[in-house]
Amino acid sequence: ELPEELLPPWLVRNPCYQVTEFAHWGEVASLFQKYYQDSTLPPALIVELDQLASRFLGEPERAVEWLRTVQRQLRYFALSLGEGGVVPRSLAEIWTKRFGDCKDAARLYVAGARYLGLDACAALVSTFHGPLLADLLPSPQVFNHVAVRVRAAGVTYWLDPTLQPQGGSLGNMTLQYTGWALPLMPDTQALERLPSMQPVQHIHCEDVVRFG
């Protein structure tokens, strides 16, 4: 039976089988954790963060203002040659050259957020197959993007530093995809569900059409 056209990419309608060398998702996360655990920051970046910290005292305000700084300062450009396809560049290179892809943006944001006293980590996601991930065997190949998880004032937020500067408060920041994410933390053992996307506005329209 042929699958219908225009099916969402997370619906599988063809027979398939999976093979993996990983026992659980924590083993996949452990492959990438070390690239997002920076403890030494470039002096120029510290100056920027200290200025931001002096202006914004609350965790939510610091989280959202640092997000906008990264979104504004970092021009999106991917260098996916060799290890560049899976490993972010160094913080010094990212901040000095002011360009990078999702891995670089996530590394920069997480390092800055932790310096500001925030609980932040990078997270692997899939912009195409997100809702399907929980039904797949653990593998790094099912992901195509890196987002960020931030916990501020007891609330968990999911952010994307590669987007254009987003306005509004931290609670209004939303991802453009749903499904599951893999936080790159030492205690990660399973996927974490992303929040479902909810419409911000509801618009009701009625038209009256008369014939004759």
N, C-alpha and C positions, 0 to 999 in steps of 0.2 A: 504494500500500500504506500503510495507516494504521500509525503507530508504536505499539508496545506501551505500555500504561499503566505509570506509575511508573518510567519510564526515568530514569537519572541525568541531571541537567541538562547534563552535558558530552558527552553522546552526541547527535549530530545525525542524525536519520533522515528529514529532509525535504530536498528539493533547495533549494539556496541559492547565492548568489554574494556575493562581498565586493569592496568598493571602498575604497581608502585613498589618502591624499595623503602618507603617510610611507614613506620608502625602507627604514628599518630601525627597530628598537625603541629605538635610542639617540636618535633624534629625538623620540620620545614622552617618554622620560625627561628630555630637556633642557627640556621645557615646564614641569616641576615642580621641578627641582633647586633653583632659587633660593629656594624657600619653605622649604627644610630645611637651609640653610647658615648659620644664625645664628652670629655671632661675639660679639655683645654680649648679655649676659644681664641680667635685672633684678636689682638688688642683693639683694632678698629671696630670690630663687632661688639666688643664689651662696652666701648664708649657709646654706641648706639643704644644698647640695651639699658645702660645706666640712665641715659636721658629719658628713655621711655618709662623706666621704673620710677623715676622722680615725679613724673607727670600723672601716672596711673597707679593707684595703690591696691585696688581690688583685683582679685584673681580673674573674674570674667572680663574686666576692662583691659587688663594686661594681655589676656589671651587673644582678644579680638583685635586690639591695636597692633600687637606683634604679627598677627595674621595679615592684617592689611599692609603692614610694612613689607613683609616678605612678598606678598602679591604685587605690590607696587614696585619694589626694587629689583625683583628677579624676573628677567625676560626669559620666556620659555624657549628652550632650544635643547634638543636631545643629541648626545654623542653616544650612539649605541654600537661602538666598535669594540670588539673583544669583550673584556670585563665591563666596559661601559654600559653594556646592556642590562646588567644586573647589580652593579656596584656603584654607589654614588661617589662623586669626587670629594676631595677634602674640603673642610669648611673654609680654609684660607682661600682656596681657589674659587669656590662658589661665591664667597663674599667679595673677593677682589674683582672678579670678572663679571659678576652680576648677571649671570645667565645659568640655566640648568633645566633639567627635566623634573619629573615628579619625584624621583629619588633624591635629587639634590635639594629640591624645595622642602621635602619632608625632613631631610637631615638638618637643614638650616633651621627650620621651624622648631623641631624637637630640641635641638641644642639651645636655642635662644629661650624657649619656653621653660626649660629646666633651670636655666640661669636665673630666670625671673621667679623661680619658686613654684612652678606649675608642674602638675603630674601629667606628663605628655609622653607619647610613644608613637612611632611610625606603625602603620598597619597596611598589610597587603590586601588589595581588593581586586575585583574583576568588574569592569564597567559593562561587560557584555553578558557574562554568565553568573552574575552575583547570586541570584536566588537559587541557582543549581548547585552551588559549592558544597552545601551540606550533604548532598547525595553523591559526591565524588570522593574517590580515595585521595589521601593526602599527597600533594605534589606541588612543587613551586611553579610548574608550567601552567597552572590554571589561572594565575594572576597576571594582570597587565597594567597595574597602576598601584601607586603608593599614596595613601592618605594619612591622616593624623588623628589619633584619639587624644582628647584633652579632658581631664577631670578638674573642674573648677567649682568651688563652693559646693561640693558634694554632688554635682551633676555631670554626666558624661556627654561630651559633644564630639561630633565627627566633622573634621574640617578638611578642606582641599586647598593647600597653599598655591596651587598652580592656576587657580581661577583668577579672573580680573578682580581688582579690589572690590570687596563686598561691603555694602553699607549696612547700617542697623546694628542691633545688639548681638551678643553672642548667641542668644536663643533663636535668632532669625537666620543664622548661618546653616545652610542645608547642603548635603551632597546631591549630586545629580544622578545618583544611582542607588540601588538598594541591594538587599541580600545579606551577605556575610563578609566579615573581615577577619584577618589574622593579625592580631596585635603582636608586634615584635618585642616581646618581653620574656625574661628568663622563666617565668612561671606559666607561660602559655601552654596549654595542653589541647585546646579545642578552638574552633572558630567562634566568633562573637557576632551576634545578629546586629545588623545595622537598623536604625529606625526606619519605619516605613514612611514613604513620602506622602505628605498630606497637602492638599491644595491650600494656598494662602488666601485666596478669594473665591467666592462662589458667585457666579453671575447668572441670573435667570432672565431669559429673553423670550418674548412672545410676539409673534407676527400675525396679523389678520390679513388674509388674502381674499378678496372678493372677485368673483368671475361674473361676466355678463354686463 
